[in-house]
Amino acid sequence: MKSDANRLQTREAVSLLIDAARPDRRHLWRGGFWLMIAALLEAGAPLLGSRLAMRPSFCAPACDTRIRLLRFWKS
């Protein structure tokens, strides 16, 4: 179990960290927000991609264009 002196030092250290981060609080929240958006996109991209790829109307124009380009390039 921690002694009272260790607890006091821990509280003082945490308060120093909080005071040091106070001017950058807005940037910290903004960075955390963008990290959450990136995590959601990374987790959701495979699901969204598989749903969009299964739709024939979504993939057909892109696939047709790629096939035409490949045929043109081969000949």
N, C-alpha and C positions, 0 to 999 in steps of 0.2 A: 504494500500500500504506500502511496506517495506521502511524503511528509508535507507539512504546511509550507515550508520554504520552497519545495519543488512546485507546489500548486500555485504559489504566488508568482514564481518565475514564469510558469507556463501562462498564467493570465496576463502578465506584463508583456510577454513575447507576442501573444495573440493580439493584444491591444495595439502594440507597435505595428504589427503587420496590417491591421485594419486601418490604422491612421495613415500608414504609408500608401495604402491602396485607394484611399478616399478620393484623391484627384482623378484617378483613372477609372473610377467606378462606372462611368458611362461607357467607356471603351470595353471594360470587362463584360458588362451586360450585353453590349452589341456583339462582341466576339463569341460569347456563350450562345447567343441567339443564332448566329450564323453556323456555329458548330452543330447545334441541334437541327437546323435546316439541312446541313450536309449529311448528317447521320440519317435523317428521314429519307432523303433522296437516295442515299446509298442502299438503304434497306428496301425501299419501295421500287427502285428502278427495275430489278429483275421481274417483279410481279407485274408492273405496268408494261414492261416490254413484252412479256409473254402474252399478256392480254391483247396488246395491239398487234402483235405478230400473228395471232390466230385469226384476226379479222381479214378476210380476203380483200375487202374493199380498201383496206389500209395498205396492204403490202403489194397489191397488183400493179399500181402505176409505177412504183419504184422498181419492182422486179422487171417489168416490161422495159423500162428505160435501161436498166443494167444489161439485159439480154441484148437489146439493140446495140448498145455501145460495144459489147463484147463481140458481136457478129461483125460490126463495122471494123473493129480493130484487128480481128483475125484475117479479114479478107484483104 
